[in-house]
Amino acid sequence: MTNTFETLGYSIDVLDPITKKYLGCFTLPTTEQIDQFGYNSRRLEYLDMIIKKGTKKVKVQGDYILENQVLCGRVIGDRFKVLEQTHEWRNQTRR
């Protein structure tokens, strides 16, 4: 699979292990290499740090569910060509 967007970094979402509610997130730089994203990347880990939820900062300490998300930036290459390819792909799947 080719990457059409530049990667700005990675966001790690923190979820409550009992209620599965979103508590906040923290970011990692692009120097880290992460293989899985989304629901498949969920794992239970011990955290002792400060995370952000909007403009608020929350201190978490204990076991929490973590989920990886990629932060995408600009389109790599010609943006009109990428847009044209996505329209062709969409029209093929509708037939």
N, CA, C and O atoms as a Tinker XYZ file with bonds, in Angstrom:
   380  protein
     1  N      0.846000   -1.178000    0.000000    73     2
     2  CA     0.000000    0.000000    0.000000    64     1     3
     3  C      0.890000    1.240000    0.000000    63     2     4     5
     4  O      1.807000    1.342000    0.814000    81     3
     5  N      0.631000    2.165000   -0.890000    73     3     6
     6  CA     1.420000    3.381000   -0.952000    64     5     7
     7  C      0.835000    4.425000   -0.020000    63     6     8     9
     8  O     -0.375000    4.480000    0.201000    81     7
     9  N      1.707000    5.241000    0.514000    73     7    10
    10  CA     1.286000    6.293000    1.428000    64     9    11
    11  C      1.130000    7.578000    0.630000    63    10    12    13
    12  O      2.119000    8.089000    0.103000    81    11
    13  N     -0.092000    8.122000    0.524000    73    11    14
    14  CA    -0.326000    9.332000   -0.251000    64    13    15
    15  C     -0.194000   10.586000    0.590000    63    14    16    17
    16  O     -0.201000   11.688000    0.042000    81    15
    17  N     -0.074000   10.457000    1.905000    73    15    18
    18  CA     0.064000   11.604000    2.792000    64    17    19
    19  C      1.373000   11.513000    3.557000    63    18    20    21
    20  O      1.839000   10.419000    3.875000    81    19
    21  N      1.966000   12.662000    3.853000    73    19    22
    22  CA     3.161000   12.652000    4.691000    64    21    23
    23  C      2.735000   12.421000    6.145000    63    22    24    25
    24  O      1.684000   12.894000    6.579000    81    23
    25  N      3.560000   11.693000    6.881000    73    23    26
    26  CA     3.259000   11.382000    8.274000    64    25    27
    27  C      3.886000   12.445000    9.165000    63    26    28    29
    28  O      5.100000   12.647000    9.137000    81    27
    29  N      3.060000   13.124000    9.955000    73    27    30
    30  CA     3.542000   14.163000   10.859000    64    29    31
    31  C      3.952000   13.591000   12.209000    63    30    32    33
    32  O      4.775000   14.182000   12.909000    81    31
    33  N      3.397000   12.471000   12.572000    73    31    34
    34  CA     3.679000   11.838000   13.861000    64    33    35
    35  C      2.592000   10.837000   14.172000    63    34    36    37
    36  O      1.812000   10.454000   13.300000    81    35
    37  N      2.548000   10.419000   15.411000    73    35    38
    38  CA     1.562000    9.441000   15.835000    64    37    39
    39  C      0.888000    9.922000   17.112000    63    38    40    41
    40  O      1.531000   10.517000   17.976000    81    39
    41  N     -0.395000    9.666000   17.223000    73    39    42
    42  CA    -1.164000   10.008000   18.401000    64    41    43
    43  C     -1.549000    8.708000   19.094000    63    42    44    45
    44  O     -2.039000    7.777000   18.455000    81    43
    45  N     -1.329000    8.651000   20.382000    73    43    46
    46  CA    -1.708000    7.482000   21.169000    64    45    47
    47  C     -2.916000    7.885000   22.013000    63    46    48    49
    48  O     -2.801000    8.716000   22.914000    81    47
    49  N     -4.071000    7.293000   21.717000    73    47    50
    50  CA    -5.293000    7.573000   22.461000    64    49    51
    51  C     -5.329000    6.727000   23.732000    63    50    52    53
    52  O     -4.943000    5.558000   23.718000    81    51
    53  N     -5.789000    7.320000   24.819000    73    51    54
    54  CA    -5.883000    6.641000   26.109000    64    53    55
    55  C     -7.351000    6.444000   26.436000    63    54    56    57
    56  O     -8.127000    7.400000   26.444000    81    55
    57  N     -7.739000    5.179000   26.712000    73    55    58
    58  CA    -9.120000    4.814000   27.018000    64    57    59
    59  C     -9.198000    4.187000   28.403000    63    58    60    61
    60  O     -8.266000    3.514000   28.844000    81    59
    61  N    -10.322000    4.415000   29.089000    73    59    62
    62  CA   -10.551000    3.796000   30.386000    64    61    63
    63  C    -10.770000    2.294000   30.181000    63    62    64    65
    64  O    -11.559000    1.908000   29.318000    81    63
    65  N    -10.092000    1.437000   30.954000    73    63    66
    66  CA   -10.212000   -0.012000   30.714000    64    65    67
    67  C    -11.578000   -0.594000   31.069000    63    66    68    69
    68  O    -11.945000   -1.645000   30.544000    81    67
    69  N    -12.340000    0.061000   31.946000    73    67    70
    70  CA   -13.635000   -0.479000   32.361000    64    69    71
    71  C    -14.753000    0.031000   31.458000    63    70    72    73
    72  O    -15.529000   -0.761000   30.924000    81    71
    73  N    -14.840000    1.353000   31.284000    73    71    74
    74  CA   -15.939000    1.940000   30.515000    64    73    75
    75  C    -15.605000    2.106000   29.036000    63    74    76    77
    76  O    -16.503000    2.354000   28.231000    81    75
    77  N    -14.331000    1.973000   28.660000    73    75    78
    78  CA   -13.840000    2.147000   27.276000    64    77    79
    79  C    -14.048000    3.576000   26.772000    63    78    80    81
    80  O    -14.100000    3.798000   25.562000    81    79
    81  N    -14.169000    4.550000   27.683000    73    79    82
    82  CA   -14.347000    5.947000   27.286000    64    81    83
    83  C    -13.000000    6.604000   27.034000    63    82    84    85
    84  O    -11.995000    6.272000   27.662000    81    83
    85  N    -13.007000    7.547000   26.095000    73    83    86
    86  CA   -11.809000    8.291000   25.724000    64    85    87
    87  C    -11.424000    9.247000   26.852000    63    86    88    89
    88  O    -12.256000   10.024000   27.320000    81    87
    89  N    -10.168000    9.191000   27.287000    73    87    90
    90  CA    -9.693000   10.061000   28.359000    64    89    91
    91  C     -8.789000   11.172000   27.844000    63    90    92    93
    92  O     -8.728000   12.244000   28.447000    81    91
    93  N     -8.086000   10.936000   26.739000    73    91    94
    94  CA    -7.166000   11.922000   26.196000    64    93    95
    95  C     -6.154000   11.247000   25.293000    63    94    96    97
    96  O     -6.338000   10.099000   24.888000    81    95
    97  N     -5.059000   11.980000   24.970000    73    95    98
    98  CA    -4.045000   11.425000   24.088000    64    97    99
    99  C     -2.698000   12.063000   24.372000    63    98   100   101
   100  O     -2.601000   13.078000   25.063000    81    99
   101  N     -1.656000   11.443000   23.822000    73    99   102
   102  CA    -0.327000   12.035000   23.790000    64   101   103
   103  C      0.279000   11.691000   22.442000    63   102   104   105
   104  O     -0.148000   10.732000   21.800000    81   103
   105  N      1.276000   12.464000   22.001000    73   103   106
   106  CA     1.825000   12.292000   20.657000    64   105   107
   107  C      3.243000   11.740000   20.710000    63   106   108   109
   108  O      3.978000   11.935000   21.678000    81   107
   109  N      3.604000   11.038000   19.625000    73   107   110
   110  CA     4.952000   10.530000   19.426000    64   109   111
   111  C      5.515000   11.162000   18.156000    63   110   112   113
   112  O      4.745000   11.464000   17.244000    81   111
   113  N      6.818000   11.372000   18.062000    73   111   114
   114  CA     7.402000   11.942000   16.836000    64   113   115
   115  C      7.435000   10.917000   15.705000    63   114   116   117
   116  O      7.144000    9.741000   15.919000    81   115
   117  N      7.789000   11.365000   14.510000    73   115   118
   118  CA     7.822000   10.476000   13.342000    64   117   119
   119  C      9.000000    9.528000   13.378000    63   118   120   121
   120  O      9.053000    8.604000   12.567000    81   119
   121  N      9.954000    9.717000   14.288000    73   119   122
   122  CA    11.102000    8.814000   14.350000    64   121   123
   123  C     10.692000    7.428000   14.826000    63   122   124   125
   124  O     11.397000    6.454000   14.563000    81   123
   125  N      9.565000    7.324000   15.523000    73   123   126
   126  CA     9.046000    6.027000   15.961000    64   125   127
   127  C      8.442000    5.306000   14.753000    63   126   128   129
   128  O      7.870000    5.945000   13.869000    81   127
   129  N      8.568000    3.985000   14.717000    73   127   130
   130  CA     7.953000    3.179000   13.663000    64   129   131
   131  C      6.866000    2.323000   14.283000    63   130   132   133
   132  O      7.143000    1.471000   15.127000    81   131
   133  N      5.623000    2.552000   13.862000    73   131   134
   134  CA     4.478000    1.811000   14.389000    64   133   135
   135  C      3.842000    1.043000   13.231000    63   134   136   137
   136  O      3.610000    1.601000   12.158000    81   135
   137  N      3.564000   -0.239000   13.458000    73   135   138
   138  CA     3.041000   -1.098000   12.395000    64   137   139
   139  C      1.525000   -1.132000   12.349000    63   138   140   141
   140  O      0.951000   -1.151000   11.259000    81   139
   141  N      0.857000   -1.140000   13.493000    73   139   142
   142  CA    -0.594000   -1.285000   13.517000    64   141   143
   143  C     -1.250000    0.005000   13.986000    63   142   144   145
   144  O     -0.704000    0.738000   14.811000    81   143
   145  N     -2.450000    0.267000   13.434000    73   143   146
   146  CA    -3.208000    1.455000   13.791000    64   145   147
   147  C     -4.654000    1.084000   14.057000    63   146   148   149
   148  O     -5.124000    0.031000   13.627000    81   147
   149  N     -5.353000    1.950000   14.767000    73   147   150
   150  CA    -6.775000    1.771000   14.996000    64   149   151
   151  C     -7.069000    0.683000   16.008000    63   150   152   153
   152  O     -6.282000    0.435000   16.922000    81   151
   153  N     -8.217000    0.036000   15.832000    73   151   154
   154  CA    -8.688000   -0.956000   16.796000    64   153   155
   155  C     -7.710000   -2.118000   16.946000    63   154   156   157
   156  O     -7.557000   -2.659000   18.041000    81   155
   157  N     -7.041000   -2.509000   15.849000    73   155   158
   158  CA    -6.097000   -3.629000   15.894000    64   157   159
   159  C     -4.895000   -3.349000   16.782000    63   158   160   161
   160  O     -4.225000   -4.284000   17.219000    81   159
   161  N     -4.610000   -2.086000   17.055000    73   159   162
   162  CA    -3.430000   -1.737000   17.852000    64   161   163
   163  C     -3.734000   -1.589000   19.340000    63   162   164   165
   164  O     -2.853000   -1.199000   20.106000    81   163
   165  N     -4.946000   -1.888000   19.761000    73   163   166
   166  CA    -5.306000   -1.715000   21.174000    64   165   167
   167  C     -4.507000   -2.659000   22.055000    63   166   168   169
   168  O     -4.306000   -3.830000   21.733000    81   167
   169  N     -4.055000   -2.107000   23.188000    73   167   170
   170  CA    -3.304000   -2.894000   24.149000    64   169   171
   171  C     -3.486000   -2.282000   25.536000    63   170   172   173
   172  O     -3.815000   -1.102000   25.663000    81   171
   173  N     -3.275000   -3.079000   26.558000    73   171   174
   174  CA    -3.400000   -2.634000   27.944000    64   173   175
   175  C     -1.994000   -2.395000   28.479000    63   174   176   177
   176  O     -1.166000   -3.306000   28.477000    81   175
   177  N     -1.716000   -1.157000   28.943000    73   175   178
   178  CA    -0.395000   -0.816000   29.468000    64   177   179
   179  C     -0.527000    0.058000   30.704000    63   178   180   181
   180  O     -1.542000    0.721000   30.915000    81   179
   181  N      0.529000    0.042000   31.520000    73   179   182
   182  CA     0.590000    0.894000   32.705000    64   181   183
   183  C      1.108000    2.270000   32.293000    63   182   184   185
   184  O      2.128000    2.367000   31.611000    81   183
   185  N      0.413000    3.335000   32.702000    73   183   186
   186  CA     0.823000    4.711000   32.403000    64   185   187
   187  C      0.981000    5.493000   33.691000    63   186   188   189
   188  O      0.224000    5.302000   34.643000    81   187
   189  N      1.970000    6.374000   33.714000    73   187   190
   190  CA     2.158000    7.321000   34.805000    64   189   191
   191  C      2.654000    8.615000   34.165000    63   190   192   193
   192  O      3.850000    8.908000   34.177000    81   191
   193  N      1.721000    9.384000   33.607000    73   191   194
   194  CA     2.093000   10.589000   32.858000    64   193   195
   195  C      0.921000   11.555000   32.778000    63   194   196   197
   196  O     -0.170000   11.268000   33.271000    81   195
   197  N      1.159000   12.698000   32.154000    73   195   198
   198  CA     0.122000   13.700000   31.923000    64   197   199
   199  C     -0.286000   13.628000   30.457000    63   198   200   201
   200  O      0.567000   13.679000   29.570000    81   199
   201  N     -1.591000   13.510000   30.198000    73   199   202
   202  CA    -2.114000   13.465000   28.831000    64   201   203
   203  C     -2.999000   14.687000   28.605000    63   202   204   205
   204  O     -3.365000   15.381000   29.553000    81   203
   205  N     -3.339000   14.943000   27.343000    73   203   206
   206  CA    -4.169000   16.094000   26.996000    64   205   207
   207  C     -5.513000   15.641000   26.443000    63   206   208   209
   208  O     -5.592000   14.680000   25.677000    81   207
   209  N     -6.563000   16.341000   26.839000    73   207   210
   210  CA    -7.893000   16.172000   26.248000    64   209   211
   211  C     -8.398000   17.571000   25.951000    63   210   212   213
   212  O     -8.882000   18.276000   26.837000    81   211
   213  N     -8.277000   17.964000   24.684000    73   211   214
   214  CA    -8.606000   19.329000   24.305000    64   213   215
   215  C     -7.571000   20.278000   24.879000    63   214   216   217
   216  O     -6.379000   20.142000   24.602000    81   215
   217  N     -8.015000   21.235000   25.675000    73   215   218
   218  CA    -7.080000   22.166000   26.308000    64   217   219
   219  C     -6.734000   21.754000   27.733000    63   218   220   221
   220  O     -5.884000   22.376000   28.369000    81   219
   221  N     -7.380000   20.718000   28.234000    73   219   222
   222  CA    -7.147000   20.263000   29.604000    64   221   223
   223  C     -6.009000   19.255000   29.649000    63   222   224   225
   224  O     -5.784000   18.505000   28.699000    81   223
   225  N     -5.302000   19.251000   30.761000    73   223   226
   226  CA    -4.262000   18.259000   31.012000    64   225   227
   227  C     -4.718000   17.371000   32.159000    63   226   228   229
   228  O     -5.170000   17.855000   33.197000    81   227
   229  N     -4.590000   16.051000   31.952000    73   227   230
   230  CA    -5.079000   15.076000   32.928000    64   229   231
   231  C     -3.929000   14.161000   33.328000    63   230   232   233
   232  O     -3.214000   13.655000   32.463000    81   231
   233  N     -3.742000   13.944000   34.622000    73   231   234
   234  CA    -2.726000   13.007000   35.089000    64   233   235
   235  C     -3.358000   11.628000   35.191000    63   234   236   237
   236  O     -4.392000   11.446000   35.832000    81   235
   237  N     -2.713000   10.656000   34.542000    73   235   238
   238  CA    -3.190000    9.275000   34.595000    64   237   239
   239  C     -2.117000    8.425000   35.259000    63   238   240   241
   240  O     -0.920000    8.627000   35.052000    81   239
   241  N     -2.566000    7.485000   36.047000    73   239   242
   242  CA    -1.655000    6.571000   36.723000    64   241   243
   243  C     -2.384000    5.259000   36.925000    63   242   244   245
   244  O     -3.366000    5.191000   37.663000    81   243
   245  N     -1.903000    4.221000   36.271000    73   243   246
   246  CA    -2.529000    2.909000   36.362000    64   245   247
   247  C     -2.562000    2.239000   34.998000    63   246   248   249
   248  O     -1.884000    2.670000   34.065000    81   247
   249  N     -3.361000    1.177000   34.890000    73   247   250
   250  CA    -3.500000    0.443000   33.638000    64   249   251
   251  C     -4.581000    1.081000   32.776000    63   250   252   253
   252  O     -5.697000    1.319000   33.238000    81   251
   253  N     -4.240000    1.354000   31.524000    73   251   254
   254  CA    -5.167000    1.966000   30.569000    64   253   255
   255  C     -5.026000    1.286000   29.221000    63   254   256   257
   256  O     -3.997000    0.681000   28.919000    81   255
   257  N     -6.083000    1.393000   28.406000    73   255   258
   258  CA    -6.063000    0.871000   27.045000    64   257   259
   259  C     -5.481000    1.954000   26.140000    63   258   260   261
   260  O     -5.916000    3.104000   26.184000    81   259
   261  N     -4.487000    1.582000   25.311000    73   259   262
   262  CA    -3.864000    2.512000   24.376000    64   261   263
   263  C     -4.193000    2.089000   22.946000    63   262   264   265
   264  O     -4.263000    0.898000   22.640000    81   263
   265  N     -4.393000    3.079000   22.078000    73   263   266
   266  CA    -4.715000    2.825000   20.670000    64   265   267
   267  C     -3.923000    3.795000   19.800000    63   266   268   269
   268  O     -3.945000    5.001000   20.043000    81   267
   269  N     -3.221000    3.280000   18.786000    73   267   270
   270  CA    -2.385000    4.103000   17.910000    64   269   271
   271  C     -3.213000    4.748000   16.806000    63   270   272   273
   272  O     -4.107000    4.120000   16.240000    81   271
   273  N     -2.904000    6.010000   16.506000    73   271   274
   274  CA    -3.500000    6.726000   15.377000    64   273   275
   275  C     -2.378000    7.469000   14.651000    63   274   276   277
   276  O     -1.447000    7.966000   15.284000    81   275
   277  N     -2.467000    7.543000   13.335000    73   275   278
   278  CA    -1.459000    8.257000   12.553000    64   277   279
   279  C     -1.937000    9.685000   12.301000    63   278   280   281
   280  O     -3.120000    9.908000   12.043000    81   279
   281  N     -1.023000   10.650000   12.373000    73   279   282
   282  CA    -1.329000   12.050000   12.086000    64   281   283
   283  C     -0.814000   12.355000   10.691000    63   282   284   285
   284  O      0.395000   12.340000   10.457000    81   283
   285  N     -1.723000   12.634000    9.759000    73   283   286
   286  CA    -1.349000   12.855000    8.367000    64   285   287
   287  C     -1.281000   14.344000    8.048000    63   286   288   289
   288  O     -1.988000   15.157000    8.643000    81   287
   289  N     -0.413000   14.682000    7.094000    73   287   290
   290  CA    -0.247000   16.067000    6.673000    64   289   291
   291  C     -0.646000   16.237000    5.222000    63   290   292   293
   292  O     -1.708000   15.779000    4.801000    81   291
   293  N      0.216000   16.903000    4.456000    73   291   294
   294  CA    -0.069000   17.188000    3.052000    64   293   295
   295  C     -0.006000   15.946000    2.172000    63   294   296   297
   296  O      0.566000   14.924000    2.553000    81   295
   297  N     -0.599000   16.053000    1.000000    73   295   298
   298  CA    -0.550000   14.998000    0.001000    64   297   299
   299  C      0.852000   14.968000   -0.596000    63   298   300   301
   300  O      1.407000   16.010000   -0.944000    81   299
   301  N      1.427000   13.756000   -0.713000    73   299   302
   302  CA     2.735000   13.599000   -1.336000    64   301   303
   303  C      2.529000   13.520000   -2.846000    63   302   304   305
   304  O      1.696000   12.744000   -3.313000    81   303
   305  N      3.273000   14.310000   -3.613000    73   303   306
   306  CA     3.172000   14.296000   -5.061000    64   305   307
   307  C      2.120000   15.269000   -5.555000    63   306   308   309
   308  O      1.774000   16.235000   -4.875000    81   307
   309  N      1.609000   14.995000   -6.765000    73   307   310
   310  CA     0.626000   15.861000   -7.397000    64   309   311
   311  C     -0.753000   15.599000   -6.788000    63   310   312   313
   312  O     -1.284000   14.496000   -6.910000    81   311
   313  N     -1.329000   16.600000   -6.141000    73   311   314
   314  CA    -2.609000   16.389000   -5.456000    64   313   315
   315  C     -3.756000   16.159000   -6.428000    63   314   316   317
   316  O     -4.722000   15.472000   -6.094000    81   315
   317  N     -3.662000   16.726000   -7.631000    73   315   318
   318  CA    -4.725000   16.524000   -8.623000    64   317   319
   319  C     -4.716000   15.092000   -9.147000    63   318   320   321
   320  O     -5.773000   14.522000   -9.414000    81   319
   321  N     -3.528000   14.509000   -9.296000    73   319   322
   322  CA    -3.420000   13.122000   -9.755000    64   321   323
   323  C     -3.984000   12.177000   -8.688000    63   322   324   325
   324  O     -4.684000   11.218000   -9.013000    81   323
   325  N     -3.681000   12.445000   -7.431000    73   323   326
   326  CA    -4.197000   11.621000   -6.338000    64   325   327
   327  C     -5.717000   11.707000   -6.287000    63   326   328   329
   328  O     -6.391000   10.694000   -6.104000    81   327
   329  N     -6.259000   12.912000   -6.449000    73   327   330
   330  CA    -7.701000   13.105000   -6.441000    64   329   331
   331  C     -8.361000   12.362000   -7.601000    63   330   332   333
   332  O     -9.418000   11.754000   -7.432000    81   331
   333  N     -7.741000   12.412000   -8.766000    73   331   334
   334  CA    -8.261000   11.707000   -9.939000    64   333   335
   335  C     -8.264000   10.194000   -9.709000    63   334   336   337
   336  O     -9.215000    9.513000  -10.092000    81   335
   337  N     -7.202000    9.662000   -9.083000    73   335   338
   338  CA    -7.135000    8.230000   -8.806000    64   337   339
   339  C     -8.220000    7.804000   -7.823000    63   338   340   341
   340  O     -8.798000    6.728000   -7.973000    81   339
   341  N     -8.503000    8.630000   -6.825000    73   339   342
   342  CA    -9.548000    8.265000   -5.864000    64   341   343
   343  C    -10.927000    8.279000   -6.515000    63   342   344   345
   344  O    -11.774000    7.451000   -6.181000    81   343
   345  N    -11.163000    9.215000   -7.443000    73   343   346
   346  CA   -12.443000    9.233000   -8.157000    64   345   347
   347  C    -12.595000    7.985000   -9.024000    63   346   348   349
   348  O    -13.682000    7.413000   -9.101000    81   347
   349  N    -11.514000    7.561000   -9.676000    73   347   350
   350  CA   -11.568000    6.348000  -10.496000    64   349   351
   351  C    -11.849000    5.126000   -9.626000    63   350   352   353
   352  O    -12.644000    4.265000  -10.003000    81   351
   353  N    -11.197000    5.046000   -8.461000    73   351   354
   354  CA   -11.403000    3.920000   -7.565000    64   353   355
   355  C    -12.846000    3.889000   -7.065000    63   354   356   357
   356  O    -13.460000    2.823000   -7.010000    81   355
   357  N    -13.387000    5.051000   -6.702000    73   355   358
   358  CA   -14.755000    5.125000   -6.204000    64   357   359
   359  C    -15.749000    4.711000   -7.275000    63   358   360   361
   360  O    -16.707000    3.996000   -6.984000    81   359
   361  N    -15.536000    5.151000   -8.510000    73   359   362
   362  CA   -16.450000    4.798000   -9.585000    64   361   363
   363  C    -16.381000    3.326000   -9.926000    63   362   364   365
   364  O    -17.391000    2.758000  -10.342000    81   363
   365  N    -15.225000    2.676000   -9.768000    73   363   366
   366  CA   -15.112000    1.239000  -10.031000    64   365   367
   367  C    -15.859000    0.429000   -8.975000    63   366   368   369
   368  O    -16.462000   -0.595000   -9.298000    81   367
   369  N    -15.827000    0.869000   -7.729000    73   367   370
   370  CA   -16.476000    0.102000   -6.666000    64   369   371
   371  C    -18.002000    0.250000   -6.712000    63   370   372   373
   372  O    -18.711000   -0.603000   -6.178000    81   371
   373  N    -18.510000    1.293000   -7.326000    73   371   374
   374  CA   -19.966000    1.501000   -7.397000    64   373   375
   375  C    -20.605000    0.648000   -8.475000    63   374   376   377
   376  O    -21.812000    0.414000   -8.431000    81   375
   377  N    -19.846000    0.187000   -9.423000    73   375   378
   378  CA   -20.429000   -0.596000  -10.522000    64   377   379
   379  C    -20.805000   -1.973000  -10.113000    63   378   380
   380  O    -21.306000   -2.744000  -10.931000    81   379
